[in-house]
């Protein structure tokens, strides 16, 4: 208060302080909103990178399959995760889903390139059934709900939280 000349009325200083406080609160809210959008975009980018990697592997497999004119083979693995109650909190759910999908695809990656006729579909769920997987500090037990075996393995898996963050 001593920095300003005594001519400036106290009500004007109060109004200036409130305007400054408004600017400060607005910038905090904008930063929080942008942070949420950045988190969402990072997860979306990771999903797209996984999709691109999967499509590149599928394209290579199809090229090999076409060049050799052989029996139909498995070209890709598509995993869908469904969470049982209690579900993870929303901001983490997408990151957890992405991590679990990647781990399950890694478990089944040896199936890509195998002849469909030579596979026993009843054995595929046993690779994943009741397995404990970790994602974002949580541990999940997974169970296969649906398996469709064509040139792509479509797998629907239910993930149940076994333990929370440490």
C-alpha positions as CSV (number, residue, x, y, z in Angstrom):
1,X,0.0,0.0,0.0
2,X,3.0,2.3,0.6
3,X,4.2,1.7,-3.0
4,X,1.1,3.5,-4.5
5,X,0.7,7.2,-4.0
6,X,-1.8,8.2,-1.3
7,X,-4.0,9.6,-4.1
8,X,-5.2,6.2,-5.2
9,X,-8.4,5.3,-3.3
10,X,-8.6,2.1,-1.4
11,X,-11.7,0.9,-3.3
12,X,-9.7,1.1,-6.6
13,X,-6.9,-1.0,-5.1
14,X,-9.5,-3.6,-4.0
15,X,-11.0,-3.7,-7.5
16,X,-7.6,-4.1,-9.1
17,X,-6.8,-6.9,-6.7
18,X,-10.1,-8.6,-7.6
19,X,-9.4,-8.3,-11.3
20,X,-5.9,-9.7,-10.8
21,X,-7.4,-12.6,-8.8
22,X,-9.9,-13.2,-11.6
23,X,-7.1,-13.4,-14.1
24,X,-5.2,-15.8,-11.9
25,X,-8.3,-18.1,-11.3
26,X,-9.0,-18.1,-15.0
27,X,-5.5,-19.1,-15.9
28,X,-5.6,-21.9,-13.3
29,X,-8.9,-23.2,-14.7
30,X,-7.6,-23.1,-18.3
31,X,-4.4,-24.9,-17.2
32,X,-6.4,-27.7,-15.6
33,X,-8.7,-28.0,-18.6
34,X,-5.7,-28.1,-21.0
35,X,-4.0,-30.8,-18.8
36,X,-7.1,-33.0,-19.1
37,X,-7.1,-32.6,-22.9
38,X,-3.4,-33.3,-23.1
39,X,-3.9,-36.5,-21.0
40,X,-6.7,-37.6,-23.3
41,X,-4.7,-36.9,-26.4
42,X,-1.6,-38.8,-25.1
43,X,-3.7,-41.9,-24.5
44,X,-5.4,-41.5,-27.9
45,X,-1.9,-41.2,-29.5
46,X,-0.8,-44.4,-27.7
47,X,-3.9,-46.2,-29.0
48,X,-3.3,-45.1,-32.5
49,X,0.4,-46.1,-32.4
50,X,-0.7,-49.6,-31.2
51,X,-3.2,-49.8,-34.0
52,X,-0.6,-48.7,-36.6
53,X,1.9,-51.3,-35.3
54,X,-0.9,-54.0,-35.4
55,X,-1.9,-53.0,-38.9
56,X,1.7,-53.1,-40.1
57,X,2.2,-56.6,-38.7
58,X,-1.2,-57.6,-40.3
59,X,-0.2,-56.2,-43.7
60,X,3.1,-58.0,-43.6
61,X,1.4,-61.3,-42.7
62,X,-1.1,-60.8,-45.5
63,X,1.6,-60.1,-48.0
64,X,3.4,-63.3,-46.9
65,X,0.2,-65.2,-47.1
66,X,-0.7,-64.0,-50.6
67,X,2.8,-64.6,-51.9
68,X,2.8,-68.2,-50.7
69,X,-0.9,-69.1,-51.6
70,X,-1.4,-71.3,-48.6
71,X,-4.1,-72.2,-46.2
72,X,-5.8,-69.3,-44.3
73,X,-3.7,-68.1,-41.4
74,X,-4.2,-65.9,-38.4
75,X,-3.2,-62.4,-39.4
76,X,-4.0,-60.3,-36.3
77,X,-5.4,-60.3,-32.8
78,X,-8.1,-58.0,-31.7
79,X,-8.7,-57.7,-27.9
80,X,-11.7,-56.0,-26.2
81,X,-11.4,-55.4,-22.4
82,X,-14.6,-55.1,-20.3
83,X,-14.1,-54.1,-16.6
84,X,-16.0,-55.9,-13.9
85,X,-17.1,-53.8,-10.8
86,X,-15.4,-51.9,-9.3
87,X,-14.2,-50.2,-12.5
88,X,-11.0,-48.1,-12.4
89,X,-11.5,-44.3,-12.2
90,X,-12.2,-42.7,-15.6
91,X,-8.9,-40.9,-16.3
92,X,-7.0,-44.1,-15.7
93,X,-9.4,-46.5,-17.4
94,X,-8.1,-45.8,-20.9
95,X,-4.5,-46.2,-20.0
96,X,-5.3,-49.4,-18.1
97,X,-7.3,-50.8,-21.0
98,X,-4.5,-50.0,-23.4
99,X,-1.9,-51.7,-21.2
100,X,-4.0,-54.8,-20.7
101,X,-4.7,-55.1,-24.4
102,X,-1.0,-54.9,-25.1
103,X,-0.2,-57.6,-22.5
104,X,-2.8,-60.0,-23.9
105,X,-1.7,-59.4,-27.5
106,X,1.9,-60.2,-26.3
107,X,0.6,-63.5,-24.8
108,X,-1.1,-64.5,-28.0
109,X,1.5,-63.1,-30.5
110,X,2.7,-66.7,-31.3
111,X,-0.7,-67.4,-32.9
112,X,-0.1,-64.9,-35.7
113,X,1.0,-66.7,-38.8
114,X,-0.4,-70.1,-37.6
115,X,-2.8,-72.0,-39.9
116,X,-6.4,-71.8,-38.7
117,X,-7.1,-75.4,-39.4
118,X,-4.2,-76.6,-37.2
119,X,-5.4,-74.7,-34.1
120,X,-7.6,-76.1,-31.4
121,X,-9.8,-73.2,-30.4
122,X,-10.6,-74.6,-27.0
123,X,-6.9,-74.2,-26.0
124,X,-6.6,-70.5,-26.8
125,X,-8.6,-69.2,-23.8
126,X,-6.4,-71.3,-21.4
127,X,-3.5,-69.1,-22.4
128,X,-5.2,-66.1,-20.8
129,X,-7.9,-67.5,-18.4
130,X,-7.4,-66.4,-14.7
131,X,-4.1,-64.8,-15.5
132,X,-3.0,-61.9,-13.2
133,X,-1.9,-58.8,-15.2
134,X,-0.6,-55.5,-13.8
135,X,-1.5,-52.1,-15.3
136,X,-1.0,-48.6,-13.8
137,X,-0.4,-50.0,-10.3
138,X,-3.4,-52.2,-10.3
139,X,-3.5,-56.0,-10.5
140,X,-6.3,-57.6,-12.6
141,X,-7.5,-61.1,-13.0
142,X,-8.7,-61.7,-16.6
143,X,-11.3,-64.2,-17.9
144,X,-12.2,-64.9,-21.5
145,X,-15.8,-64.1,-22.3
146,X,-15.8,-64.5,-26.1
147,X,-13.4,-66.0,-28.7
148,X,-14.1,-65.7,-32.4
149,X,-11.5,-67.4,-34.5
150,X,-11.2,-66.3,-38.2
151,X,-8.2,-64.8,-40.0
152,X,-8.3,-62.4,-37.0
153,X,-8.6,-63.7,-33.4
154,X,-11.4,-61.6,-31.8
155,X,-11.2,-61.9,-28.0
156,X,-13.4,-60.3,-25.4
157,X,-11.9,-60.4,-21.9
158,X,-13.3,-59.4,-18.5
159,X,-10.8,-57.8,-16.2
160,X,-11.6,-57.9,-12.4
161,X,-9.6,-55.7,-10.0
162,X,-7.7,-58.0,-7.6
163,X,-5.6,-55.3,-5.8
164,X,-5.4,-51.5,-5.9
165,X,-2.4,-49.2,-6.0
166,X,0.3,-49.8,-3.6
